[in-house]
Amino acid sequence: MKDFTRRGVIAGGVGLMALSNGALSTGARAQVPAPRSPLTLNIIDAAGNLALTQKAFESYRRANPKHVSRMVFTKAPAPEVPGKIKAQQEANRVDIDMVIVGTDALSAGLEMNLWTELFPAKASSLPDLQKILLEPAWRMQSLAKGKGVIVTYYPSGPLLEYMPAKVAKPPTTAQELLDWAKQNPNKFIYARPANSGPGRTFLMGLPYILGDSDPKDPVKGWDKTWAYLGELGKYIEYYPTGTGVVMKELGEGTRDMTVSTTGWDINPRVLGIVPKEAKVQTIKDFRWVVDAHYLVIPKGVSDERLAVLLDLSSHLLSKESQAFTYDEGYFYPGPAVAGVTLDMAPKESQDAIREFGRPEYEKLIADVPKELPLEAEQLVQAFRRWDEEISGRKTR
């Protein structure tokens, strides 16, 4: 069983991560000039992404020993990374070669002008993303503003996850969820959105469910959402600062229902944190609020290193590499590239998803509209207002 903390779901400090020995061989690639000597690449994971891509990174190193001798992975909380890189750039001593980011660190780095321009400046060294990406992943690529490459994607949520022994008739509408929470005080829970993927997805998904005037404007367009969350909060004991705590309490029976995503539904059940028999339910009028991880390269990286990093990025977008991203459902499905099917994934991924996945997901992913998350400025506004008006003193 994998260590649940590796997913980045329980707060922790920065730590080095050992590389896996397992790897698939890679096919022929365009020739990239070998550096003067094989490089040691320093890569920060600020998105909990290595569970999905670590084997693909290692397969590149094994196939290109003249380019890369070693990869050192450091795991760091997303809010800390932009400041660290900015300090290195101001000192003209950039020693971070690549960062794997979610939309949070991606946006912060864009605002601080930290990332190297890749499109159109380096487009000839990378695949034609519009041709290879899934349509929603291509739309998510636009959030990088030409300064990052999407590497993994999933439709996310929001979903309701519940224990069927405790919830005989799960809510199917927002009003039913509110009524259930009133009748079962302190049995519904979700984490602070600024620190939780499911919490963030729930926050961004509610304006569509409730029919708010402008789902992209949390300041002027979310009147129904803020009123709903305020009322729902009367029946929530507290808001954990991370999703790991939520899943632990659901698994232990302290709570009976929470908000979830495809990955947060599947992976904790694979790991035994949540019982296998947990179920999920969609809410009427819900839309997927999609999510993604990106590869970004800090400004200040040498041209010699940049050439290798671009080649590595192309490798990570190959179908063979993308097949690893099914993992154990952590970011389900995971691949950002079209045409990557579960039967291409490692056997352990196939086994985990076939046992713990849900048949209904395929149809839901195909049929339900997919919306991009909020842009950085609007997301910060939503987080701030939630912290000020909804959490009160209940966050811990």
C-alpha positions in Angstrom: 0.0 0.0 0.0 1.3 3.5 -0.9 1.9 6.1 1.8 -1.2 8.4 1.8 0.9 11.4 2.7 2.8 11.0 -0.6 -0.3 12.5 -2.3 0.4 15.8 -0.5 -2.9 15.5 1.4 -1.4 15.8 4.9 0.6 18.9 5.6 4.3 18.3 5.7 7.6 20.0 5.2 9.9 19.9 2.2 11.5 16.5 1.7 13.6 14.7 -0.9 11.8 11.9 -2.7 13.6 8.8 -3.8 13.3 7.8 -7.4 11.6 4.6 -8.5 13.6 2.0 -10.4 10.7 0.9 -12.5 10.4 2.4 -16.0 9.2 1.7 -19.5 11.5 2.1 -22.4 11.0 5.1 -24.6 10.8 5.2 -28.3 13.0 7.2 -30.7 13.0 10.9 -30.2 14.3 13.9 -32.0 18.0 14.5 -31.4 18.8 17.0 -28.7 22.5 18.1 -28.4 24.0 16.4 -25.3 25.3 18.8 -22.7 29.0 19.0 -21.9 28.4 16.5 -19.1 25.2 14.7 -17.9 23.0 17.0 -15.9 21.6 16.7 -12.4 18.1 18.1 -12.7 16.4 19.7 -9.7 12.7 19.4 -9.9 10.1 20.7 -7.3 6.8 19.1 -7.1 4.3 21.7 -5.8 1.2 19.8 -6.9 1.5 16.3 -5.4 2.0 15.1 -9.0 4.9 12.7 -8.7 2.5 9.9 -7.9 1.4 10.2 -11.5 4.6 11.1 -13.3 7.6 9.9 -11.4 8.1 6.7 -13.4 7.9 8.6 -16.6 10.5 11.1 -15.4 12.8 8.2 -14.5 12.2 6.4 -17.8 13.6 9.6 -19.5 16.7 9.5 -17.4 17.3 5.8 -18.1 16.9 6.3 -21.9 19.1 9.5 -22.0 22.1 8.9 -19.8 24.2 11.4 -21.8 21.7 14.1 -21.0 20.7 13.4 -17.4 22.7 11.6 -14.7 20.3 12.2 -11.8 17.0 13.8 -11.0 16.5 15.2 -7.5 12.9 15.7 -6.6 11.9 18.1 -3.8 8.3 18.3 -2.6 7.1 21.7 -1.4 3.8 23.5 -0.5 2.6 25.5 -3.5 2.4 28.9 -1.6 6.2 28.7 -0.8 7.5 28.0 -4.2 7.1 31.3 -6.1 8.9 33.3 -3.3 11.7 30.8 -3.3 12.2 31.1 -7.0 11.9 34.9 -7.0 14.7 35.1 -4.4 17.0 32.9 -6.5 16.3 35.0 -9.6 17.0 38.2 -7.9 20.3 36.7 -6.7 21.1 35.4 -10.2 21.5 31.9 -8.8 18.6 29.8 -10.1 19.2 26.2 -9.1 15.6 24.9 -9.7 15.2 23.5 -13.2 11.5 22.7 -13.4 8.5 23.0 -11.2 5.3 20.8 -11.3 2.5 23.1 -10.4 -1.3 23.2 -10.0 -3.3 26.3 -11.0 -2.5 28.0 -7.7 1.3 28.1 -8.1 1.0 28.5 -11.8 -1.0 31.7 -11.4 1.2 33.1 -8.7 4.3 32.6 -10.8 2.6 34.2 -13.8 1.7 37.2 -11.7 5.3 37.4 -10.5 6.7 36.8 -14.0 8.8 33.8 -12.9 8.3 31.3 -15.8 10.1 31.0 -19.1 8.1 31.6 -22.2 7.5 28.4 -24.0 4.9 29.3 -26.6 5.5 30.6 -29.2 9.2 31.0 -28.3 10.0 27.3 -27.9 7.0 25.8 -29.7 9.3 24.0 -32.3 10.8 22.0 -29.4 7.5 20.8 -28.1 4.5 18.8 -29.5 1.6 20.6 -31.2 -0.6 20.6 -28.0 -3.8 21.4 -29.8 -3.4 18.3 -31.9 -2.6 15.9 -29.0 -4.5 17.1 -26.0 -8.0 16.2 -24.9 -10.3 19.1 -25.6 -10.8 20.2 -22.0 -7.1 19.8 -21.4 -6.4 22.1 -24.3 -8.7 24.7 -22.8 -6.9 24.3 -19.5 -3.6 24.8 -21.3 -4.7 28.4 -22.0 -4.4 29.2 -18.3 -0.6 28.8 -18.6 -0.5 31.9 -20.9 2.2 30.3 -23.0 4.5 29.8 -20.0 3.8 26.2 -19.0 2.9 22.8 -20.4 -0.1 20.8 -19.1 1.0 17.3 -18.0 -2.1 15.8 -16.3 -5.8 16.6 -16.3 -9.0 15.4 -14.7 -12.6 16.5 -14.6 -12.5 16.7 -10.8 -16.0 17.4 -9.4 -17.9 18.4 -7.4 -19.4 15.1 -6.2 -21.0 14.1 -2.9 -19.3 11.1 -1.2 -21.2 9.3 1.5 -21.4 6.1 3.6 -24.5 4.1 2.4 -25.0 2.6 5.8 -25.5 6.0 7.3 -27.2 7.8 4.3 -30.0 5.7 3.0 -31.2 8.3 0.6 -28.4 10.6 -0.6 -29.3 14.2 -1.7 -29.8 14.8 -5.4 -30.3 18.6 -5.3 -28.7 21.4 -3.4 -31.8 21.9 -1.3 -31.9 18.2 -0.4 -28.3 18.5 0.7 -29.1 21.5 2.9 -32.1 19.7 4.4 -30.0 16.6 5.1 -27.4 18.7 6.9 -30.1 20.3 9.0 -31.5 16.9 10.0 -28.0 15.5 10.6 -26.0 18.3 12.2 -22.2 17.9 12.2 -22.3 14.8 9.9 -21.5 16.8 6.7 -18.0 18.2 6.3 -15.7 19.8 3.7 -12.3 21.4 4.0 -11.2 25.0 3.6 -11.3 25.6 -0.2 -7.9 27.4 -0.2 -6.2 24.2 1.0 -8.5 21.5 -0.5 -9.1 20.4 -4.1 -12.6 19.0 -3.3 -13.4 22.1 -1.2 -12.2 24.4 -4.0 -14.2 22.5 -6.6 -17.3 22.6 -4.4 -16.9 26.3 -4.1 -16.5 26.9 -7.8 -19.2 24.4 -8.8 -22.0 25.7 -6.6 -22.8 28.8 -8.8 -23.6 26.5 -11.7 -25.7 24.2 -9.5 -27.6 27.1 -7.9 -28.0 29.1 -11.1 -26.1 32.2 -9.9 -26.0 35.2 -12.2 -22.3 34.9 -13.1 -20.4 31.8 -12.0 -17.1 33.5 -13.0 -17.5 36.5 -10.7 -17.4 35.5 -7.0 -17.8 39.2 -6.0 -20.8 40.3 -7.9 -22.2 37.1 -9.4 -22.5 34.6 -6.5 -25.3 35.9 -4.3 -27.0 32.5 -4.1 -23.8 30.7 -3.5 -22.7 32.8 -0.5 -26.2 32.7 1.0 -26.3 28.9 0.6 -22.8 28.3 2.1 -23.7 30.5 5.0 -26.8 28.5 5.8 -25.0 25.2 5.2 -22.3 26.2 7.6 -24.7 26.3 10.5 -24.7 22.5 10.5 -21.0 22.0 10.0 -18.9 21.5 13.1 -15.6 22.8 11.6 -13.7 23.1 8.4 -10.4 21.1 8.3 -7.4 22.7 6.6 -6.8 19.8 4.3 -8.8 17.0 2.5 -6.8 14.2 4.2 -8.5 15.0 7.5 -11.9 15.0 5.8 -11.3 11.5 4.4 -9.9 10.2 7.6 -13.1 11.3 9.5 -15.3 9.9 6.8 -13.4 6.6 6.9 -13.6 6.4 10.7 -17.3 7.2 10.8 -17.1 10.6 12.5 -18.8 12.1 9.4 -21.3 10.5 7.0 -21.0 12.7 3.9 -18.5 15.1 2.3 -17.8 16.7 -1.1 -15.4 14.9 -3.3 -13.8 14.5 -6.8 -13.2 11.5 -8.9 -9.6 11.1 -7.6 -10.5 11.8 -4.0 -13.2 9.2 -4.3 -11.1 6.4 -5.8 -7.6 6.8 -4.3 -8.5 6.9 -0.6 -10.5 3.7 -1.0 -7.6 2.1 -2.8 -5.4 3.1 0.1 -7.9 1.9 2.7 -8.4 5.3 4.2 -12.1 5.2 3.2 -14.1 2.0 3.1 -14.6 0.4 -0.3 -18.3 0.6 0.1 -18.5 4.4 0.1 -20.7 5.8 -2.7 -20.9 9.0 -4.7 -23.8 11.1 -5.9 -24.1 14.0 -8.3 -26.2 17.0 -7.6 -28.8 18.2 -10.1 -27.4 20.8 -12.6 -23.8 20.1 -11.6 -21.0 20.7 -14.1 -17.4 19.4 -13.9 -15.0 22.1 -12.7 -11.8 20.7 -14.3 -8.3 20.7 -12.9 -4.8 20.1 -14.2 -1.1 20.1 -13.4 1.6 21.9 -15.4 5.4 21.8 -16.0 7.0 25.2 -15.8 10.6 26.3 -16.1 11.9 29.2 -14.1 13.6 32.1 -15.9 17.3 32.0 -15.5 17.8 28.3 -16.4 20.7 28.0 -18.9 20.1 27.3 -22.6 21.9 23.9 -22.3 19.5 22.9 -19.5 16.5 24.3 -21.2 17.0 22.1 -24.3 17.0 19.0 -22.1 14.0 20.2 -20.1 12.0 20.8 -23.3 12.9 17.3 -24.5 11.9 15.9 -21.1 8.5 17.8 -21.3 7.9 16.2 -24.8 8.6 12.8 -23.4 6.1 13.3 -20.5 3.5 14.0 -23.1 4.1 10.8 -25.0 1.2 8.2 -24.8 3.5 5.8 -23.1 4.4 8.3 -20.3 0.8 9.5 -20.0 -0.4 5.9 -19.4 1.4 6.1 -16.0 -0.9 8.9 -14.9 -3.8 6.6 -14.2 -1.8 5.6 -11.1 -4.3 4.4 -8.5 -7.0 6.9 -9.4 -5.4 9.8 -7.6 -6.2 12.3 -10.4 -8.6 10.0 -12.3 -8.4 9.6 -15.2 -5.1 11.5 -15.3 -4.0 11.7 -18.9 -4.0 15.0 -20.6 -3.3 13.5 -24.0 -6.1 12.0 -26.2 -6.1 8.3 -27.0 -4.5 7.1 -23.7 -6.7 4.3 -22.4 -6.6 2.3 -19.2 -5.4 -0.9 -21.0 -2.2 1.0 -21.7 -1.5 1.7 -18.0 0.6 -0.6 -15.7 -1.2 -3.6 -14.4 -1.4 -2.3 -10.9 -3.2 0.8 -12.1 -5.6 -1.3 -14.2 -6.3 -3.6 -11.2 -6.9 -0.7 -8.8 -9.2 1.2 -11.0 -11.2 -1.8 -12.1 -11.7 -2.7 -8.5 -12.3 0.7 -7.0 -13.4 2.8 -10.0 -17.0 3.5 -10.9 -18.7 2.5 -14.1 -20.8 5.6 -14.1 -17.8 7.9 -14.4 -17.2 7.2 -18.0 -20.7 8.4 -19.0 -20.6 11.3 -16.6 -17.3 12.5 -18.0 -18.5 12.1 -21.5 -21.9 13.8 -21.0 -21.7 16.5 -18.4 -20.4 19.9 -19.4 -16.9 20.9 -18.3 -16.0 24.3 -17.0 -12.6 25.9 -16.4 -11.7 27.0 -12.9 -11.7 30.6 -11.9 -8.8 32.8 -13.1 -6.2 33.6 -10.4 -7.6 37.0 -9.4 -11.2 35.7 -9.1 -10.0 32.6 -7.2 -8.2 34.7 -4.7 -11.3 36.8 -4.2 -13.4 33.7 -3.7 -11.0 32.3 -1.1 -10.8 35.6 0.7 -14.6 36.0 0.9 -15.0 32.4 2.0 -12.4 32.8 4.8 -14.0 36.0 6.0 -17.7 35.2 5.7 -18.1 31.4 5.9 -15.4 29.9 8.0 -15.7 32.2 11.0 -13.7 30.5 13.8 -14.5 27.0 12.5 -11.3 26.4 10.5 -8.7 24.2 12.2 
